[in-house]
Amino acid sequence: MARRPAFDHYRLTRDAKSSPLAVDDEEGDRVAFSVVELVGGALIGTATLWGIDTHSRSGHIGLSLLPTTRGKGYGTDVVATLCHYGFFVRNLHRLQIETLADNTAMLRSAERNGFVREGVLRSSAWVLGEFLDEVLLGLLVQDWKQDPAALGPVRKVGGEPEP
């Protein structure tokens, strides 16, 4: 049983301005992405690399997926893609995620991509009338193990899969 839906991934590089995945990252400290199913083109969520600090070479990852798409591996794929973008394209040294302590899907997606739990921010989020704990997860570039299989078949822009 395949864990992930079939995707066509394009190679993201520092100079990929002609890529269909090129983003306008002129804002500097924030880059937003749409999460789209490649089969059918349905918008299923958003993903953001935010709080980008070019001096410390760090940034934060955030994502939101439609409830109907959860549990299909999209979160893990999106985190992997944002890691690739942050480390390879933006040359960051550290990425981090803050998520509610009961958000098991995000914790699982982050840990599958190599993030480690660094601490708990006690009663740090005001949600629906109560304070909740957040978990802080971090990943350093030297600890990132990009799994080529996790990104699916890599395609040249407008081309066939690479061998």
N, C-alpha and C positions, 0 to 999 in steps of 0.2 A: 504494500500500500504506500503510495507516494505521499509524503508529508506536505509538499507544497504544490500549488497549482503550477502549470507550465507558464513560464515567462520567457520573453526575449529580452535580454539585457544588452545595453549598448555600453561600450567602453567609455568611461568618463576619464578624461585627462585634463591636465591643467590648461591645455590650449584647445579644448573641444568646442570652440565657438560654433562650428558648423553642425554639431551633434543635435539631434532632435531633443536631447535632454539638456541642452545648454541652458543655464540659468543666468538671470541678471542679478549678479551679486555685488552691484555697486553700492548698495546700502551699507555694506561693511560689517555690521555686527549681527545681521540676521539674514538668513536665506530660507525662503518658504518653498515647499514643493507640494504638488498635488500627487496623491497616490491613486493611480488609475490601473484598473485591470486591463492588461494588454489585449486579452481576448474580449472583444465587445466594447472596450473603451469606457466602462462605467467608472465614475468617480467614486472611490470608496473611502477616502480620507485625506488628511493633510499631514505633512511632516515638516519639521522646522529644525534648522541648526541655528541656535540663537545665543545671545550673550557672547559672541565671538570676540575674544580678546587677542588682538594680533601681537601685543607685546609678550604676553604669557603663553601665546599659542594654544589657547584652550577655547572650548565651546560647550554648549549644552544641547542635548537632543530632546525633542518633544514630538509626539505624534498622537493622532486621534483617528480611529477607524470606525466606520459604521458598525453598529452592533451585529448586523447580519453577516458581516465578513469576518468576525472574530473566530479564532480557533482554527484558522486555515493556513497558518504560517506566514501571513502577510506582515505581522508585526516584526517577526524575526528577520524577514527579508528587508523591510524598511530600515530597521536598525543597522543591518549590514551595509546597506547602500549609503546611509548617512555616515557610517564609519569610513567607508571608502572615500566619500566626498570630503569629509573633514580631514582625514589623514593624508590622502593622496593628492587631492585637488587643492585644498586650502593649506596644506602643510602644517596642520595642528599637531601639538604634542600630547594633548589630553582632551578627552571627551567625558562628559558626565551627564547623568540622568538623575533627576529627582522625581519620585513617584510615590503615590499613596501606598502605605504599608500593606493594604489589602488588595493592591492591583497585581495579582499573581501573574496575569498575562504579560504585563510589561516587565515584571521582574524576571520571568522566564525568558522573554525575548532578549533582554539585556544580557543575562547570564549565558545564554547560548552563543552570544557574540563576544564573550570574554570579559564582560564587565564584572567587577567584584564589588560586593557590598562594603562600603567604607564607613557607614554609620547610619544612625537614625536621628532624624530631626524631630524631637518630641513636640507634639501639639503645635506643629508649624503651619498647618493648612486649615483654614476656616472653610468647612464644607457643609452645606445644608444645616447651618445652625450649631455646629460643633467643631471643636478642634480635633484634627487627626494627625497622626504621625506620618512622616515621609521617610522613605529610604533613599539614601544617597549612594549611587553607584558610580564607579570611575573606571576608565580604561586609558592606559598609556599606549602611545604608538608602538613602543618596543614590545608590548604584550599582545598586540593585536595580531591574530592569526587569521588572515583572510582565507576563507575556505572557498576556492574556486567553484566547487560543486554547489555551495550555498547560493551563488549568484546565477546558477543555471548556465545555459549556453551563451557565450559571449559572441555578439554579432558585430561585425564592422558596420558602420553607419551605411545603411542601404545595401548591405551585403549578406552573404551567407555566414553561418557559424564558422568560427575559426577552428582548426583542428586541435 
